[in-house]
């Protein structure tokens, strides 16, 4: 006599299988591409903000010199760190893409 599983038991069994196999088995190129594009957009947004903050600071230096109060937590630092973090994220996602597509670290297909 076969056991009949309820819908909840089937869902739980499916989730257990996913956990056992690991998330990497379900990572595909489309998910990686979407993550790469999101990181690329973040870099672009933060670069625009970094350039604007740097130009504003440069303008203040030219007009006010030492009479201006400068921030110890300047926006340039925050934007630069965000650019660096997303650049690192893109590098790691590229490695993941190569792993998923069967390429070596230079992007060539592994034979």
C-alpha positions in Angstrom: 0.0 0.0 0.0 1.5 3.3 -1.1 1.7 6.3 1.3 -0.3 9.4 0.2 1.3 12.7 1.1 -0.6 15.8 1.8 0.1 19.0 -0.1 2.0 20.4 2.9 4.1 17.3 3.2 4.9 17.4 -0.5 6.0 21.0 -0.2 8.1 20.3 2.8 9.7 17.3 1.1 10.5 19.5 -1.9 12.1 22.1 0.3 14.1 19.5 2.1 15.5 18.2 -1.2 16.4 21.8 -2.3 18.3 22.3 1.0 20.1 18.9 0.6 21.1 19.6 -3.0 22.2 23.2 -2.2 21.3 26.5 -3.7 24.1 26.2 -6.3 22.3 23.5 -8.2 19.5 26.0 -8.9 21.7 29.0 -9.9 21.4 29.6 -13.6 22.8 32.1 -16.0 19.7 34.3 -16.0 19.9 34.9 -12.2 23.6 35.6 -12.5 23.0 38.1 -15.3 20.3 39.9 -13.4 22.7 40.2 -10.4 25.5 41.4 -12.6 23.2 44.1 -14.2 22.0 45.2 -10.7 25.6 45.6 -9.6 26.5 47.5 -12.8 23.6 49.9 -12.3 24.7 50.5 -8.7 28.3 51.2 -9.8 27.0 53.7 -12.4 24.7 55.5 -9.9 27.4 55.7 -7.3 30.0 57.0 -9.8 27.6 59.8 -10.8 27.1 60.7 -7.2 30.9 60.4 -6.5 31.7 62.8 -9.4 29.0 65.3 -8.2 30.3 65.2 -4.6 33.9 65.6 -5.8 33.0 68.6 -8.0 31.0 70.2 -5.2 34.0 69.8 -2.9 36.4 71.2 -5.5 34.1 74.2 -6.0 34.0 74.8 -2.2 37.8 74.6 -2.1 38.1 77.2 -4.9 35.5 79.6 -3.4 35.9 79.2 0.3 39.3 77.7 0.9 40.1 77.2 4.6 37.0 79.3 5.6 34.7 76.4 4.8 33.9 73.6 7.4 34.8 70.3 5.7 33.2 67.0 6.8 35.2 64.2 8.4 32.5 61.8 7.0 32.6 63.1 3.4 30.2 61.6 0.8 33.1 60.9 -1.6 34.3 58.2 0.7 30.9 56.5 1.0 30.3 56.6 -2.8 33.8 55.3 -3.5 33.3 52.4 -1.1 30.0 51.5 -2.7 31.7 51.5 -6.2 34.5 49.3 -4.9 32.1 46.9 -3.2 30.0 46.5 -6.3 33.1 46.1 -8.4 34.1 43.2 -6.1 30.6 41.8 -6.4 30.9 41.8 -10.2 34.2 40.0 -10.1 32.7 37.3 -7.9 29.6 37.0 -10.0 31.9 36.6 -13.1 33.7 33.7 -11.3 30.3 32.2 -10.5 29.2 32.6 -14.2 32.3 30.8 -15.3 31.7 28.0 -12.9 28.1 27.6 -14.0 28.9 27.7 -17.7 31.9 25.4 -17.5 34.7 27.9 -18.2 38.1 28.4 -16.7 39.1 31.6 -14.9 39.8 33.3 -18.2 36.4 32.5 -19.7 37.6 29.7 -22.0 35.5 26.6 -22.2 36.9 23.7 -20.3 37.4 20.6 -22.5 
